Amino acid sequence: MVPKTLCSMLVFSVAAGLVCPGPLYAQSPPKLSASEKRELTSLMEAGQAAYERGEFERSLRYFQDAYELYAHPNLLYRIALSHEKLGNDKDAISFYRSFLQERPDTKKRGRIEQTIKVLEKRLADKQSVLRIKSNPAVATVYINETVNGASGTTPLEVPISPGTYKVIVKKEGYKTVEETVEVAEGETLSLSYSLAKEAKLEDDDAYYFFPTGPLLLAGASVLSGVGAWLSYDEYSEASDQLEYYNALKAEGQPRPADYNATHENKQFYGAMTWVGGALAIGGLTAATLWYLNDDAYSQAPVEDDDTAFAVTPAIGADGSSVQVIWEF
């Protein structure tokens, strides 16, 4: 515990700086009114009293308020002491160094520098570490978010403050790994990841999708073939009817009134049969050649995470069947 005489010396030295700054305060102190001087004295006395009672959070607030009112170097020292008692080693080191910068000739210099070394060691002992390795190595590691940039590549050692973090490990051609970990104070947490390759369809599982042009041409050719078959049916019926009419004429009977119409139908449907058949055969041949020589068709794997829906005619890689693929 700091003796009360030290508190009195602190109050006296700061108050003295208001009237005779000289060696106590390198720069000209601000001009304070009488009420501000009383407030400053009250804050320093309250801060020291709280410090002696072990109420370091209160003493820190009082000394900080006093420093805002009058930035005297001795208050930096008192703020550093309060931070040290609270275990705020990083802040304590910062304020001790600020005090030494303002008061390089202080008699406390040796003791303060030793204190700084002790605090730095204690701070290093509190530092947590993440050790991350992967198989295969040279995977990119991100901490919390990829937008923050990579922390490095595996194997990797990352000094880190205690807390909860999301570790993201990425490597091209492999599935991304994400894991939320909690790192305790002073802990060295070792993480090891075995990365799985991204799934790819083998050639036997691939699907070859028809390009639109050959598919439409093939469809039109099929319709032409159906039309030719129907026309041939009408042509055959008209031919049979004409044979019957010719048989009647041979027996000396007159031809029926629809003989000429039936003859015209036979000629029309005969022509349609030839035209439709030629279009069907020619179209299917052209569609096949188009498909076989078209570089636009794709061998496209269906990814597991695709959300698109499609109904696509396809032929298996072995060419043995025609399938309809539903992709979700």
Buried (B, 14 or more C-beta within 10 A) or exposed (E): EEEEEEBEEBBEBBBBBBEEBEEBBEEEBEEBEEEBBEBBBBBBBBBBBBBBEEBBEBBBBBBBBBBEBBBBBBBBBBBBBBBBBBEBBEBBBBBBBBBBEBBEEBEEEEEBEEBBEEBEEBEEEBBBBBBBBBEEEEBBBBBEEEEEEEBEBBBBBBEBEBEEBEBBBBBEEBEBBEEEEEBEEEBEBEBEBEBEEEEEBEEEEBBBBBBEEBBEBBEBBBBBBEBBEBBBEBBBBBBEBBEEBEEEEEEEEEBBEEBEEBBEBBEBBBEBBBBBBEBBBEBBEBBBEBBEEEEEEEEBBBEEEEEEEEEBEBBBBEEEEEEEEEEE
